[in-house]
Amino acid sequence: MHMEPAPTPGRRGPGDVPPVEHELRVARTAAEEGRKIVLVEGRSDKAAIDALAKRRGRDLHDEGITLRPGGFASY
């Protein structure tokens, strides 16, 4: 499954929707596919978790885990 990056806070997301709306759509799609969804604060947190998983030989996508940066302080 292809996951689009989170839009920059204050800008429109794919399909010209607010960023939070885009993230909700992505999370809903992942849940409908039976994936686990982990919300993290921002892109740097997502990058850190991805790097740690890779370093430990884990592929979160293959394990059914979707990481989504929220940028919650900006919403």
SVG drawing of the C-alpha trace seen along z (x, -y; Angstrom):
<svg xmlns="http://www.w3.org/2000/svg" viewBox="-13 -27 34 36">
<polyline fill="none" stroke="black" stroke-width="0.4" points="0.0,0.0 1.3,-3.5 1.0,-6.1 1.3,-9.7 3.4,-11.9 1.5,-14.1 0.8,-17.6 2.6,-20.6 0.4,-22.0 -1.7,-25.0 -1.6,-23.7 -4.1,-21.6 -3.5,-17.9 -4.0,-15.6 -7.4,-16.3 -7.4,-19.8 -8.5,-18.7 -7.1,-19.9 -4.1,-17.9 -6.0,-16.4 -8.7,-15.2 -6.1,-13.6 -4.5,-11.8 -7.9,-10.5 -8.6,-9.2 -5.2,-7.4 -5.7,-5.9 -9.3,-4.8 -8.0,-3.1 -5.2,-1.3 -7.7,-0.2 -10.1,1.2 -7.1,3.2 -6.6,4.7 -3.4,2.7 -2.4,1.4 -2.1,-2.4 0.5,-4.2 0.1,-8.0 3.2,-9.9 3.7,-13.6 5.5,-14.6 7.6,-13.5 10.9,-13.5 9.3,-11.0 8.1,-8.8 11.6,-8.9 13.2,-8.0 10.9,-5.0 11.4,-3.9 15.2,-4.1 15.1,-2.2 12.9,0.6 15.3,0.9 18.3,1.0 16.7,3.9 15.9,5.7 12.1,5.1 9.9,4.0 6.9,2.4 4.9,2.3 5.3,6.1 4.3,6.5 1.0,4.7 1.9,1.5 1.2,-2.0 3.0,-5.0 1.3,-8.3 2.8,-11.6 0.2,-13.9 1.8,-17.3 -0.9,-17.5 0.4,-20.7 -0.3,-22.4 -3.9,-21.3"/>
</svg>
